[in-house]
């Protein structure tokens, strides 16, 4: 069963940066499209950014120009660089395999908490 271990969250000030990492336990990681999702308190878990097997990326409008998703197929890892953080970015962030519709395809990991506050 594919497992996800997210890390890198923490407390950041508005305008600050954080880099999230996710290790994926799969021998065929390179064949998966990957997504970063987030869930704010009282809200649904939503796709924030995705990266396809060919390296192409997708973002929700609110993070375009601020977040960058990348992957390292040699290490079975996916990353999310978050710059110019805003309070509305506060959420628990998760990575997962992303299906063609952008939905998560596997069970969730524990996620990593991001808090943006002054």
Buried (B, 14 or more C-beta within 10 A) or exposed (E): EBEBBBEBBEEBEEEBEBBBBBBBEBEEBEEBBBBBBBBBEEEEBEBBBBBBEEEEBBBBEEBEEBBBBBBEEEEBBBBBBBBEBBEEBBBBBBBBBBEEEBEBBBEBBEBBEBBBEE
